[in-house]
Amino acid sequence: MLSLKNQTEGNLAEAEVDFVPVIGFLILEEGEAAAAINITILEDDTPELEEYFLVNLTYVELIMAPVTSFPPRLDSEGLTAQIIIDANNGARGMIQWQHSRFEVNETLESVILVAHRSEEALGHVSLFVYAQNLEAQLGLDYIFTPVSLHFSDGERHKNIEIMILDDDIPEGDEKFQLILTNPSPGLELGQQTIAVITILANDDGPGVLSFNNSEHFFLREPAALYVQESVAVLYFVREPARGLFGTVTVQFIVTEVNSSTESKDLTPSKGYIVLEEGVRLKALHISAVLDTEPEMDEHFVCTLFNPTGGARLGAQVQTLITVLQNQAPLGLFSISAIENRATSIDIEETNRMVYLNVSCTNGIDLAVSVQWETISETALGMRGMDVVFSIFQSFFGQASFWLVFLYFGRFSIWYNVKKIIIYYLPMARDFYSSKGFNDTKS
């Protein structure tokens, strides 16, 4: 049996602060070749670099030994063990990216990232930095060589420069990562060890948005006869054809021409169009609104604005839409006999007056004119080519007026909304001539 005496000695590490000093004995039974010495290391909150202390073997003796001429002895080498307490509590600092998200344009040429060393900055430390492709490709979209970063004692920052390559290919947003790893002993890594760099869509990668033509749309209000003519189909196109990256949106508004007033006669009058990735063309249906008010032609313009997702507006961003007049805004005219509102009159040959009523509905708050005339060569026995009573009649604040015809003989009267047509016998002309009505006005 052997008894070994050991003793700890502090060197840099402070006894009772960094470790518990002990003096003790080890007993190695017969046949044993090794035994353990337990040393307690104390934990504290103080940032510290490497500290060490020594454990020494002091002497050895034989216990209950038989008579021998070769007693145990201490070797001349290996009597001292050095215990190293690694740097702790951030003594060498903590390193992470100062910012972990970057967005750059392809034309920027380069982007600089900063590795920041926080907390304590004691001693020399190092770590490794490398790039990881996502959508962006090393050598095609950017250039970076993996490198070891070395921080000297007290150094807080290191700059990393990455070259951005510019080309003329339409592309969407492309990303790659720059990663911090493999810190030297005692150096800690923070949470932001991965920086994501986004090369924004370029060369019109998200597309140029515009209307696909300059067509002027003419609509009617959706009455039964004009349902198909009440809708305008506007097409939004995204160019160039290979620039369809990402989802983009564009807003539109329908206003009166030369005004910012939103239209109430077309629907929808505003909104936005979404073109998903890969979608080049979308349609917008704009419909005329049915109302009961007589209206003249109304002119509107649909305008694109505020594109998102990296898209921009093209040249054709406005389309004209005209809603044609409806409900006869200048008046709806009719003519009929005053007596029975008949559409035709048959009269026996006699001397009498014929009274006709011309009526105007809609647009009665306007000053309008209507032309009426008699047409010859339509009745049996008609002589000559004369046209009589061809005049313009104006309406001023009234909804109707009546006409008086003095006739001799038999004639008939028909009408439509544009003209009053009177057919008369030649005796009527002779009668008027005999009464002295020979000039044009008469």
WORA-V831053 format. One record per backbone hydrogen bond with DSSP energy under -0.5 kcal/mol. CO is the residue of the C=O (numbers start at 1). NH is the residue of the N-H. E is the energy in kcal/mol with one decimal. If there is no record, write none. Layout:
# WORA-V831053
<<CO;NH;E> <CO;NH;E>>
This chain:
# WORA-V831053
<<1;63;-3.8> <2;28;-1.7> <3;61;-1.6> <4;26;-1.8> <5;58;-3.1> <5;59;-0.6> <6;24;-1.3> <7;56;-3.6> <9;54;-3.1> <11;13;-1.8> <11;52;-0.8> <13;15;-0.6> <14;17;-1.6> <14;18;-3.9> <14;19;-0.9> <18;42;-2.4> <19;16;-2.8> <19;21;-0.7> <22;8;-1.2> <24;6;-1.9> <26;4;-2.1> <26;28;-0.6> <27;29;-0.7> <28;2;-1.5> <29;32;-2.3> <39;41;-0.5> <40;20;-2.2> <48;88;-2.2> <51;85;-5.0> <52;11;-0.9> <52;13;-1.9> <53;83;-3.4> <54;9;-3.1> <55;81;-2.8> <56;7;-2.4> <56;58;-0.5> <59;5;-2.3> <61;3;-2.1> <79;57;-2.5> <81;55;-2.7> <81;83;-0.5> <82;84;-0.5> <83;53;-2.1> <83;85;-0.5> <84;86;-0.7> <85;51;-2.6> <88;48;-1.7> <88;91;-0.8> <90;93;-0.9> <90;120;-0.9> <91;122;-2.4> <93;188;-2.1> <94;118;-3.4> <95;190;-2.4> <96;116;-3.2> <100;196;-2.8> <102;198;-2.9> <104;200;-2.8> <105;108;-1.9> <106;109;-0.7> <108;110;-1.3> <109;164;-3.0> <111;162;-2.7> <113;160;-3.2> <114;98;-3.0> <114;116;-0.6> <115;158;-1.7> <116;96;-1.8> <116;118;-0.7> <118;94;-1.5> <121;154;-3.0> <125;151;-2.9> <126;184;-2.4> <127;149;-3.0> <128;181;-2.6> <129;147;-2.1> <130;179;-3.0> <132;177;-2.9> <136;134;-0.7> <137;140;-1.6> <137;141;-3.2> <137;142;-1.1> <141;165;-2.2> <142;139;-3.5> <143;163;-1.8> <147;129;-2.6> <149;127;-1.7> <150;152;-0.5> <151;125;-2.3> <152;155;-2.2> <156;117;-3.3> <158;115;-3.0> <160;113;-3.2> <162;111;-2.2> <163;143;-2.3> <168;170;-0.5> <171;202;-1.6> <174;199;-3.9> <175;134;-1.1> <175;135;-0.5> <175;136;-2.2> <176;197;-2.9> <177;132;-2.6> <178;195;-2.7> <179;130;-1.8> <181;128;-3.3> <184;187;-2.2> <186;92;-0.7> <188;95;-2.6> <191;193;-1.6> <192;97;-3.3> <193;180;-2.5> <193;195;-0.5> <195;178;-2.3> <195;197;-0.6> <196;102;-2.3> <196;198;-0.5> <197;176;-1.8> <197;199;-0.6> <198;104;-2.9> <198;200;-0.8> <199;174;-2.3> <202;171;-1.8> <202;205;-1.0> <204;207;-0.5> <205;245;-2.3> <207;312;-1.6> <208;239;-2.1> <209;314;-3.1> <210;237;-2.8> <215;217;-0.6> <217;219;-0.5> <217;322;-3.1> <219;324;-3.3> <221;223;-2.9> <223;226;-1.1> <224;227;-0.5> <227;230;-1.3> <228;231;-0.5> <229;220;-1.6> <230;288;-2.7> <232;234;-0.7> <232;286;-2.8> <234;284;-3.1> <235;212;-1.8> <236;282;-2.1> <237;210;-1.5> <237;239;-0.5> <239;208;-3.6> <240;243;-1.8> <242;244;-0.8> <244;278;-2.2> <248;275;-2.9> <249;308;-2.4> <250;273;-2.9> <251;305;-2.4> <252;271;-1.8> <253;255;-0.6> <253;303;-2.6> <254;263;-2.6> <255;301;-2.6> <256;259;-1.5> <261;256;-1.8> <265;289;-2.8> <267;287;-3.1> <269;254;-3.4> <271;252;-2.5> <273;250;-1.8> <274;276;-0.6> <275;248;-2.4> <276;279;-2.6> <280;238;-2.2> <282;236;-3.5> <284;234;-3.0> <284;286;-0.6> <286;232;-3.2> <287;267;-2.4> <295;326;-1.9> <298;323;-2.7> <299;257;-1.9> <300;321;-2.7> <301;255;-2.3> <301;303;-0.5> <302;319;-1.7> <303;253;-1.7> <305;251;-2.2> <308;311;-1.0> <312;209;-3.1> <315;317;-1.3> <316;211;-3.1> <317;304;-2.2> <319;302;-2.8> <320;217;-2.4> <321;300;-3.1> <322;219;-3.6> <322;324;-0.7> <323;298;-2.5> <326;295;-1.4> <328;331;-2.1> <331;333;-0.5> <332;361;-2.3> <334;359;-3.0> <336;357;-3.6> <337;341;-2.1> <342;337;-1.6> <345;347;-0.5> <345;413;-0.7> <348;350;-0.7> <350;352;-0.8> <352;407;-1.7> <354;356;-0.5> <354;405;-2.5> <355;338;-1.9> <356;358;-0.5> <356;403;-2.9> <357;336;-1.9> <357;359;-0.6> <358;401;-2.5> <359;334;-2.0> <361;332;-3.1> <363;366;-1.6> <366;368;-0.7> <368;395;-3.4> <370;393;-2.6> <372;391;-1.5> <379;382;-1.4> <388;374;-1.3> <389;391;-1.0> <391;372;-1.7> <393;370;-2.8> <395;368;-1.0> <399;360;-3.8> <401;358;-3.6> <403;356;-2.6> <405;354;-3.1> <405;407;-0.6> <407;352;-1.0> <409;350;-0.8> <411;347;-0.7> <412;423;-2.3> <413;345;-0.9> <414;421;-1.8> <419;416;-2.1> <419;421;-0.6> <420;373;-1.3> <420;422;-0.5> <421;414;-2.2> <422;375;-1.0> <423;412;-0.7> <425;428;-1.7> <425;429;-0.7> <426;430;-2.1> <427;431;-2.3> <428;432;-2.3> <429;433;-2.3> <430;434;-2.1> <431;435;-0.9> <432;435;-0.5> <432;437;-2.1> <433;436;-1.6> <436;438;-1.6>>
